[in-house]
């Protein structure tokens, strides 16, 4: 989930909801605001006891090649926002 550390969650059960709203400024540049909600856990009891973890942020996409995200977790706002990048190459 954006806003949380890489592999912060583990389990054999998972629920993830992503909501993104995009503004396309040109063919090469798109901006998005997003909200993520999710949880994970091993077994029904741990999964049910965890509760949904929320995060919000903003993303910038350059063509179809690069997406940069700045996300903040909402369950512990004292932590710093997380920057992440996603890239892909089609061939």
Buried (B, 14 or more C-beta within 10 A) or exposed (E): BBBBEEEEBEEEBEEEEEEEEEEEEEEEEBEBEBBBBBBBBEEEEBBEEBEEBBBBBBBEBEEEEEBBBBBBBBEEEEEEBBEBEEEEEEE
